Amino acid sequence: MNQVPLDGGPDDLANRTFFLLYAYFHPARKSQVSMKTNLSTPAPSNGSPSGSAAPVPFSEHIRRQFESQHRRHELASDLTCYRPGNALHSIRYIAHPHGLHVARWLKVLSYTQAHVTIDTANPVPAFSNDFVTANPVLPAWLKLPMTIRYFLAGLALRYTKPVCPDELIHAHCASGNGTLAWLSGRRYVLGTYGSEIYGARQRGRLYCWLLKQILQNAERISVGSFESTKILVEDFQVPPEKIYFFHLGYDDENFFALDHAQRMELRASRNLPADEPVWVINRRTDPHYRTQEVVNGFLSYSQMGGRGRLIVLCGDHQPEYTKSICDEIESHPHGDRVVVVDRMLSPKELGSWLQISDFSVSVPKTDNFSVSTLESLACGAIPILSNLEGYAMLRHCKPVQWMTKYSVADFAQIFAKTAATWPTSYQASRKVCLQFVADGYSTDGAVRDIAAFYLGDRSRQAVVTKKAA
């Protein structure tokens, strides 16, 4: 390994990058989207997953969401860059077309006249409509680890498709699709997502070297937090003027507040009380999100006489971890106060659970500025959050509750604290949350932020920086 030269740009990649990638990216590395199957049920269960309906693979669930993308009414209509003949009428991605982050970018761009073409190394079916096209670079029958697929797809683009000097491609994630973009020899911008940046040192020197080449050769890089900006500048020597920090807002078609009568009617349909507070864990069931500690904290709070209900939205979860939590719920005398929704939810279904909830719980160990917090705010559910740097832009929203300790006792305490505000001061706090998210995170604003990123216009960055100050 020490005999491989680690200097130079991408021009000699065909002779050496295969070795670098295979040696350092683990062949079993997960792609951007997990392919595991989730439990599926037609209705929520209390305690234990029922599995009464046919399971729907997560990959199929998000494929359907991707293929249902359609063009919507135009927002930010004063921007001409997305219109025919202009710079952003045709946009090219290197991405997993069914990726969850990609879905939000596509949703925002569906409010413009742009057409998006996605080149992908992932073994997914080709697809095209009037708004988006997915082009698999390699055939699906070529059964190879994703590491090798990224390498081969990059060389395929490099040597089989002509380079257009004016064309700019957007690679979603640095370490996988960014590798493909770097190998392709094309101009590219990058979207970075959390762990590939935060955990780079843990993956070793070779990974860090490769990531540095990919980052430094990008024309611009989007990040989800100022913490990411700091790491890119200090650890990878990326010039600060290349880095764009902005957020794409939330899906206001599916996440919006209901009035009191509608909320109570929806609660009644799900056998939830109108006279008790309701919390929802709006992150998938996973140790990273401390689901077990949250549930145990709620059960402890209930044991001490606390009132209310807790909703656990499992999402793309870990089945064994979920089962252990459900076993604890079933064996607890207050387990009937916990509702476990053990299936993948559509955005509309997820929105309906947030709409009937008074508080949302999102306490990951690390995170960027997650859209899940905006979704809960938009539905009127006051967030309970880990005190992370990535959530800095929410500090101006006064009702948000912050946690710095995460034992079962700490969670029991936060349930008691928030319950004490319900329903009197909660109503005023709910209005503040709704106003905060409407003012700062509209889809119209996201359309403008994307245009500024693609065109290299830094004028909107001053506004974003002021929000986070």
N, C-alpha and C positions, 0 to 999 in steps of 0.2 A: 504494500500500500504506500509506503514512504517513497517508492520509486516513481509514483505518478506525479507529474508536475502539477502544482496547484496555483499556477499563475496564468495570465492571459485571459482573453475574452471568449466568446462563444464560437469563434471561427474554426477551431480545431476540435469541436465537440464530438464529431462522429468517431474519432479515434479513441476517446478516453471517457466520455460521459457515461457510457453504459456501465463501465466498471465502477465509477463513483456512485452512480445511483443504486446499482444493485448491492454494492457493499454497505451503503449506509441507510437507505430507506428499507425498512424491514419488508419483506415480500408480503407479509400478512397485514400490512398497514391498512387500516380501514379507509375506504374512499370517503368523500365528503358526506355521503348519505349512507347510513346503515341499511343493510338489506334484510335485517331480521324480521320475523313475523311477530305481530302483536296479537294479543288476545282481542277478540271482537265480540261485543254483546250489543243487543238492541237497546238496552236500557242500563242505567247505573245499578250497581249491586252494593249492598252493605257488607263490608268485610272481605269477602272472597270473590275472586273473578268467577263468573258463571260459565263463560265460554259457550253460551247456548246457540250462537250463530256461527256460520262458517268463518274461520279466520281470514282476514284480508292482509296480505303482506304489505309491509310499510312501503316497499318499493312501488307496488301497484297503487297504493293510496296517493303517493305524491306524483306518480306518473299521470294519474287522472287529473290532478290539480293542474299540472303543467299543460296538458292538452286541452284543458277548458279555458285557458287564457284567451282573452279576446280584446279587441280594441274598444276603448271607452270614449266618452266625450272628452274633448280637448281641454286641458288645464294650462295655465300660464300661456294663454294664446298670443300674448305679446312677443313671446320668443319665436323667432323665425328659424332658428337653427335646426329644429326637428322637421321642418317641412321639405317637400320634394325639391331636390336640387341643392339643398344646403348641407352643412357639415355633418349634422347628426341625423339625417334622414335614414341613413343606413349605418347600423351599429353592429360590430362583430364581437362575439364573446368566445373565450375558451373557458369552458365550465362544464360541470355536471348539469345538464338541462333541467333535471328534476330536483336540484339542490334547494334546500330551504331558504338560504340566503339569496340565491338567484331568483327565487319566486318573487321576493319583494321588489328587487330591481325591475323585473318584468312587469309587475303590477303597476309600478310607478310609470314606467315607459309606455304602458298601454293607454295612458292619458295623453299621449303625444301622437304625432303622425309618423314616428320612426318605425322601421322594421328591424328586428334583431335576428341575426344569424348566429347560431351557436355551434362551434366546432368542439367536439368532445372526444376524449379518450375512453370514456366509459362505455360499456357494452349495453347501450340502450337503443330502442327502435328509432328510426328516422321519423321526423314529423314536420309538417309545414301547414300554416294557415296564412291569413292575410297580415298577421302581426309578427309571428315568430317561426323560425325554422331551426330544427335540430339536425346537424350533420355528424353522424359517427365517423370519425377519421379512420378507425379500424373496424373490421367485421366483428360482430358479437361472438361468432363461433371460435374466434381466436382466443382460446382459454389461457390467459396469462395473468400474473399478478398485476395490480394497478401500477406498481412501480415501473414495470417493463412497458406497460401500455403507454404511460406518459412519455417514456423515452422514444418508443417507436412512432407514436403519433407526432411528436415534435419533429423527428427526422422526416416523416411523411410530408408534413406541411412545408418543411424547409426545402425539400428536393422535388416535390411534385406539383406545387401550386406557385404560380407567379406572384412576386412581391409587388404590391402597389405602394409606392413611396408615401402617398398621402393617407393610406389606410392605417388606422390605429385600432388595436384589439385590446379587449379588457379581459384579463385573466382573473378569475375568481379563486382566490387563495394562492399563496405564494409558493408553498412547498410542492404542490402537485401540479396544478394547472399552470402555475408560474414557471415550473421547470419546462413544461411543454412550450410555453410562450417564448422562453429564453432560447430553447433549442430551435425554434421555428425561424429565427433570424428576422422576425418582424418587429415593428415598433409596438410597444405595449404599455398599458397601465395595469396596476395591480390593485386588487381588493384583498386586504389581509384580515384574518379572522382568528384573533385570540391565541389559542394554544400554540400554533405554529411559531408565533413570535415569543410568547411568554416562556415556552418550554424549550427554546432552541438550545440553550446551554446544556440541558440535560441530555440532549441527543448527540452531543459530542462535537469535536472540532471540524470534522469533515462536513457534517450537516450544516454547521454554522458558516463554513466557507461557501458551500453551494448556495445557501440562502442569501448570503451577502452578494454574490454575483447576480442572482435573480433580482434582488431589491435594488441594487445600484444601477442595473441596466434598464430598469423601468423608468419611463418618463415621468410618471406620477403614481402616487400610492394613496389609497384611501384607508383610513383607520376608523375604529369605533370608539376610541378613547384617547385622552391625552397621555395616559400611561403607555399606550402603544407607540405614540409619537416619541416619547422619551427613550424607549428601548431602541427604536429604529435609528435615532440620532446617535445615541451613546454607544450601542453595541454593534451597529452595522454601518455607522458613518454615512447615513443617508442625509443629504442636505435637507434642512427643514422646509425649504421652499417647495420641495417635491411632495410634501405630505399634506393631505387634505383630510380634515376631520369634520364629518357631518353625519347626520342620521337621516334615514329615509322615511321617518314618520311611521304611521300605522295605517292599517287597512280600515278606513272609516266606512266602508260599505258593510263590514261585518262587526265592527267594534264601535258601538255607540250606546249612549245611555237611554234607558227606558224611564217613563214616569213611574211614580210610586204604585199606582193601580196595576200597571202592566207587570211590574216586578213581582208584586204579591200574587197576581194571577199565575205567573210562570212558576213561582215557588210552590204554590198549591198543587200544580200539576205534577210536581216532583216530590210531593210529600214533605216539603220543607216548611217550617213554621214561619209565620209572619211576625211573631212577637219575640224572636230571638236573633242575635247576630249570626251571620254566616261568613266563614272564611273559606278561601279557595287556594290550594297550592297550584299556581299556574305555571309550574315547570315540571318536566317529565320526572317520573319516579326513578331516582338515581342517587347513589351515595354523594355525588358531586353537589347535589341540591339539598342534601341533608334531610331527605324525605322522612326517614325513620325517626330522626330526632324531633322533627316537627310534629309528626303524628303522636309520638309518645308524650311530647309536651302538651298537646291538646288533651290527650286522655288523662294526664295528670291534672290539668286544669279542671277537667270535668269531674274528676274524682274529688276535687276540693269544693265542688258545688257550683262550678261555672256553668253557664248556660250557653247554648248555641250549637251550631253544626259545622263540621269541617268537610270540605269536598276535596278529594284527591284525584287529580287528573293525571292518569298514568302516561299517556302519550306513547312515544317510542321508548318504552321502558326496558328494564332488565327483569325478566319474568321471575327469576329466583329471588331477587331482592324484593320484588313486589309481593311475592307469596309470603315471605317472612313477615312483612308488614301486615298483610291481611290475616295471618295466623294470630298475630298479637291483637289485632282489632277484634277478631272473633272471640278470643278468650277473655277480653276485658269486659267488666260489667257495664261500661259506658260505650262499648264498641258500636252500638246502634246510632251513636251520634256522628259517626264517620261514614261518608258516602264515597265509595271507590268507583270511579268511572274508568273501567279497564279496557278501553278500546281507543283507537285513533279517532280523533274528532276532526270534522271539517272546520274551517274558520268560522262558519256561521254557528256551528254547534258549540265551539269553544267560546265564542262571543256570548252565547245565551247563558252559559254557566257564570261568566264574569258579570253579566248584567244583573243576576239575582244575588250576587255576593256583595257583602259590605266591605270586606278587606281581602287583599290578595297577598300571598306569601311567596317571596322569591329570595332565597338565602343561599346562593351558590358560594363555593369556596373561592372561585375566580370568575370574572365575567367582563365582557365589554358592556357598552350601553345597550342593554337588550330591549328589543321591541316588545317583549312580553310585559314590561313595566308600562309602556305607553298604552298597550291594549287594555290593561286593567284600569289605568287612569281614565281612558276614554269611555269605559263602561261605568265609571263611578265607583270602582272598588279601590279603596285606599291602600297603597302598597306598603308592605312590611319588607324591608330590604336589608341585605348585608351591607355593611358600611365599606363599600369598595370604591376605589378611585374611578372605576369605570362608570359609576352612577353619579358622578359629580354634577352633571347637568340637572339632576333632580333635586339638588339641595335647596333651590329657590322655591320648591313646592312645599310649603310649610307642613301640610298634614302628613307627609310621608314619615313613616316610623323607621328608625334605623337601629340595627343590632350590631353589637361588637363581640358578644359572647353567645355561644350556640349549644349550651348543654340543654338537657331536657327541662331542667328547672328554669333556664332562661326563656325557653319557648313557652312554658306554662305562665311565666310572668308577663310576656308580651301579649298572650291571649287575654289575660286578666286586665291588663292596661288598656287594650283597645276595646274590650267589652264594656269597660267603664264609661267610654265616650258614646256608647250607642244607646238610644237613637238620637239624643239631644244634640250634642255638639257634632256628631257624625254628619248630620245633614248639611251644616255649614261647610265642613271640611270637604264633603263630596262636591259641592259647587266649586270650591277652589280648585280641586283636581281637574274637573271638567274644563274650567276656563284655562288652566295652565296648559293642558295638552292641546286644546284647540288653538291657542295663540302661538305656540312654538313648534308644532310638529305636523303641520298639514301636508297633504299629498302635493298640493300646489307648490309649497316650498321645496319639497323633495325633488320635483321636476326641475326646479331652478338650480338646486345644488348639484344634481347629476350633470346638467349642462355646464356648470362652472368647472366641475372636475374634468370632464372630457375635453373642454376647450382650454384648460389651463388658466381660468380666470379666478384670481385669488380674492376678489373684492368681497365675496360673501364670507370668507374665513374670519374677517374681523367681527362679524355679527355672531358667528358661532363661538368664538373665543370669549366674547362678552357674556354670552349666556352661561358659560361654564366657569366664569371668574368667581 
